């Protein structure tokens, strides 16, 4: 696992991107909890964002794919709408230790 940032570096209902090894990982804070996913759309097999650290919809309720507008639940990565409906983002191991966020590698990539 690799330390990527301090907990206060990610605001509520927001997300940031980090490189963990060779993997681009999204760390999102939602309802006071942190979650991590590969930055990889299950539909198109490309990164979700065009602009760095821009992953949330306008209301801060869902992760959004900038390529085709699919919406993903921040707490479990499930796709709620769009061409990948029924699929999910790939979860990445995450641990909070002494105010730091530690992220591991996903077991399998898309």
C-alpha positions in Angstrom: 0.0 0.0 0.0 1.1 3.6 -0.7 0.2 6.8 1.2 -1.4 9.2 -1.3 -2.6 12.1 0.8 -3.9 13.3 4.2 -7.6 12.9 4.9 -8.2 16.7 5.0 -6.8 16.9 1.4 -10.2 15.5 0.1 -13.3 17.5 0.8 -16.7 16.0 1.4 -18.5 14.9 -1.8 -15.3 15.2 -3.8 -12.7 13.0 -5.4 -9.0 13.2 -6.4 -6.9 11.1 -8.7 -3.5 9.5 -7.7 -1.0 7.2 -9.4 -0.5 4.0 -7.4 2.2 2.1 -9.2 1.0 2.0 -12.8 -2.7 2.5 -11.9 -4.7 5.7 -11.9 -6.9 5.6 -8.8 -9.8 7.8 -7.7 -10.2 8.4 -4.0 -13.6 9.8 -3.1 -15.1 11.1 0.1 -18.8 10.6 0.5 -20.9 10.7 3.7 -17.7 11.0 5.7 -16.3 7.7 4.3 -13.4 7.2 1.9 -13.6 4.8 -1.1 -11.1 4.1 -3.9 -11.6 2.8 -7.5 -9.6 2.4 -10.6 -10.0 5.4 -12.8 -11.3 3.2 -15.6 -14.8 3.2 -17.2 -16.2 -0.3 -17.5 -18.0 0.7 -20.7 -15.3 2.3 -22.8 -12.1 1.2 -21.0 -10.8 4.7 -20.7 -10.3 7.1 -17.7 -13.5 8.8 -16.4 -12.2 12.3 -16.4 -10.9 14.9 -18.9 -9.9 17.5 -16.3 -7.7 16.5 -13.3 -9.7 15.7 -10.2 -13.1 16.4 -11.8 -15.1 13.3 -11.1 -18.3 14.4 -9.3 -21.5 15.5 -10.9 -22.7 19.0 -10.4 -24.7 18.0 -7.3 -21.8 16.1 -5.7 -23.9 13.0 -5.5 -22.3 10.7 -8.1 -19.0 10.0 -9.8 -19.5 10.7 -13.5 -17.8 9.5 -16.7 -17.0 12.7 -18.7 -17.0 10.6 -21.9 -20.6 9.4 -21.9 -22.2 10.7 -18.7 -22.6 7.4 -16.8 -23.3 7.9 -13.1 -21.6 5.8 -10.4 -22.5 5.5 -6.7 -19.5 6.9 -4.7 -20.0 4.4 -1.9 -19.9 1.2 -4.0 -18.9 2.1 -7.6 -22.1 0.7 -9.1 -23.2 2.3 -12.4 -26.8 3.7 -12.0 -27.2 5.1 -15.5 -25.5 5.1 -18.9 -24.3 2.4 -21.2 -22.5 0.5 -18.4 -25.6 0.3 -16.2 -25.3 -2.8 -14.0 -21.5 -2.8 -14.1 -19.3 -1.3 -11.4 -16.0 0.5 -11.1 -13.2 -1.7 -9.9 -12.7 -1.2 -6.1 -9.1 -0.6 -4.8 -7.9 -1.4 -1.3 -8.0 1.7 0.9 -7.0 2.2 4.6 -7.0 5.3 6.7 -4.0 5.4 9.2 -3.2 8.4 11.4 -4.9 10.9 9.2 -3.4 9.6 6.0 -5.1 7.7 3.1 -3.2 4.6 2.0 -4.2 2.9 -1.3 -3.2 -0.4 -2.8 -3.3 -1.9 -6.2 -6.5 -3.4 -7.6 -6.3 -7.2 -8.1 -7.4 -7.0 -11.8 -7.7 -4.2 -14.3 -10.2 -3.8 -17.1 
